[in-house]
Each structure stands twice: as structure tokens, then as C-alpha cells.
Amino acid sequence: MNINATLLAQAIMFWFFIWFTMKFVWPPLQKALADRQTQIAEGLAAAERGKHELELAAKHSADALRKTKEQSNELLAQAEKRAVQIVEEAKAAAKVEADKVVASARAEIDQEVQRAKQALRERVAELAVVGAQKILSKEINAAAHADMLVALKQDL
């Protein structure tokens, strides 16, 4: 009977050990496992959120880069237009200045022509007076007068 009493005592001790484990050891283990499971789930969710945010950030950076390229292209186009406009304005200003110089030169040439005409008139008048004096100072002779008129024509 010793085996039966020992077996019964061992069975009671085993049930007491199971009850003690279920009452005092098992709940903290269950809680630790549940906490760890929650922590792992939160970590995985955070990783998914991080992955999603990374994709969004990549998309935003690509959009920002595209917008920046568009803006730089617009600025380049505006700068080129402005450069062409400045060149055209400079050409127009140079043409206006050239026209002024040409007009001034033409006015100066006209003045010189007028002065030359005036000097020529004065010289012709002097020659006419000199010729008239020569004609009047000599005797009246048709042949002599013809010679003087020929000389007068050559002077003109």
C-alpha cells in the first residue's frame, strides 16, 4: 500500500502544483506574452506606417523636384526672353542714334553745300564785276569782248 499512498500523495501534490502554477505563475506569464504580442503588433504597425510615410515622402520629394525643375525652366525662359528684349532695345536705341548721326551729317552737308553755293555766288559776282570793269575799261570791240567772255567762262 505504500505505493498507492505515495501515488495518491504525488497526485495531490501534482494537482496542488498545477493549481499554484495556474493561480500565481500562469497569469504573469500570460500578461508578459500578451504585452510582448501587443508590442510586436505595434512595432509591425509602426513599420508599416513608416514604410507608407517613406513612400509619401518620396512622392512629395519627386513632386517638389518636378515643380522646382518647372520653375527653373520658366525662369530660364523668362531670362532668355528678357535677354532678347534687351538686345532688341539696344538695337532700336542704336538705330535711333545712327539715324540722329546721319541726320546731323546730312544737315552739316546741306550747310556746307549752302556755304559753297554762297561762296560760288560771291565769286561769280566778283568775276562778273571784274569782267564788267575790264569790258568798260577797254574800248568797245566785239572781238576783244568775245575773248574776255571766253576767259570769264573759263574762270567760272
C-alpha positions in Angstrom: 0.0 0.0 0.0 2.8 2.3 0.3 2.9 2.6 -3.5 -0.8 3.6 -3.5 -0.5 6.2 -0.7 2.6 7.6 -2.3 0.9 7.7 -5.7 -2.1 9.4 -4.1 0.2 11.9 -2.3 2.1 12.6 -5.5 -1.2 13.1 -7.4 -2.4 15.6 -4.7 0.9 17.4 -4.8 0.8 17.5 -8.6 -2.8 19.0 -8.5 -1.6 21.4 -5.9 1.4 22.4 -8.1 -0.9 22.8 -11.1 -3.3 25.0 -9.1 -0.4 27.1 -7.7 1.0 27.5 -11.2 -2.4 28.4 -12.7 -3.1 30.8 -9.8 0.2 32.6 -9.3 2.7 31.8 -12.2 0.5 31.5 -15.3 -1.2 35.0 -15.2 2.1 36.9 -15.2 3.4 34.7 -18.0 0.1 35.2 -19.9 0.4 39.0 -19.3 4.0 39.1 -20.4 3.2 37.1 -23.5 0.2 39.4 -24.3 2.3 42.5 -23.7 5.0 41.2 -26.0 2.4 40.3 -28.6 1.0 43.8 -28.4 4.5 45.3 -28.6 5.3 43.2 -31.7 2.0 44.2 -33.3 2.6 47.8 -32.6 6.1 47.6 -34.0 4.9 46.0 -37.2 2.1 48.6 -37.5 4.8 51.3 -36.9 7.0 49.7 -39.5 4.0 49.8 -42.0 3.3 53.4 -41.1 7.0 54.2 -41.6 7.0 52.5 -44.9 3.9 54.3 -46.0 5.3 57.7 -44.8 8.5 56.9 -46.7 6.6 56.3 -49.9 4.7 59.6 -49.3 7.9 61.4 -48.6 9.4 60.0 -51.8 6.3 61.1 -53.7 6.4 64.6 -52.2 10.1 64.9 -52.9 9.6 63.8 -56.5 6.7 66.4 -56.8 8.9 69.1 -55.3 11.8 68.3 -57.6 9.4 68.3 -60.6 8.0 71.7 -59.5 11.5 73.1 -59.0 12.5 72.0 -62.4 9.5 73.6 -63.9 10.1 76.8 -62.1 13.8 76.8 -63.1 12.7 76.2 -66.8 10.2 79.1 -66.5 12.9 81.3 -65.1 15.3 80.4 -67.8 12.6 81.1 -70.4 11.9 84.5 -68.9 15.6 85.3 -68.7 16.0 84.4 -72.4 13.0 86.5 -73.3 14.4 89.4 -71.3 17.8 89.0 -73.0 16.2 89.1 -76.4 14.2 92.1 -75.4 17.3 93.9 -74.1 19.1 93.1 -77.4 16.2 94.4 -79.4 16.0 97.6 -77.2 19.7 98.1 -77.7 19.3 97.6 -81.5 16.5 100.1 -81.6 18.5 102.6 -79.5 21.5 102.1 -81.8 19.3 102.6 -84.9 17.8 105.8 -83.4 21.3 107.1 -82.5 22.6 106.2 -86.0 19.6 108.0 -87.6 20.4 111.0 -85.5 24.1 110.9 -86.6 23.0 110.5 -90.2 20.5 113.4 -89.9 23.2 115.5 -88.3 25.7 114.7 -91.0 23.1 115.4 -93.7 22.3 118.8 -92.1 26.0 119.6 -91.9 26.4 118.6 -95.6 23.5 120.8 -96.5 25.0 123.7 -94.6 28.4 123.1 -96.4 26.6 123.0 -99.7 24.8 126.2 -98.9 28.1 127.9 -97.9 29.8 126.6 -101.0 26.9 127.9 -103.2 27.1 131.3 -101.4 30.8 131.4 -101.8 30.4 130.5 -105.5 27.8 133.2 -105.9 30.1 135.7 -104.3 33.0 134.6 -106.6 30.7 134.7 -109.7 29.6 138.2 -108.7 33.2 139.3 -108.2 34.2 137.8 -111.5 31.2 139.5 -113.2 32.2 142.8 -111.7 35.8 142.3 -112.7 34.7 141.3 -116.1 32.5 144.3 -116.4 35.3 146.5 -115.3 37.6 145.0 -117.9 35.0 145.4 -120.5 34.3 149.0 -119.6 37.9 149.9 -119.2 38.8 148.8 -122.8 37.4 150.2 -125.9 34.3 148.6 -127.2 35.4 145.9 -129.6 33.4 142.8 -130.4 36.4 140.5 -130.8 38.0 141.7 -127.6 34.7 141.3 -125.8 34.5 137.7 -127.0 38.0 136.9 -125.8 37.1 138.3 -122.4 33.9 136.4 -122.2 35.7 133.2 -123.1 38.3 133.9 -120.3 35.4 134.7 -117.9 33.7 131.3 -118.8 36.9 129.5 -118.1 37.2 131.2 -114.7 33.7 130.0 -113.8 
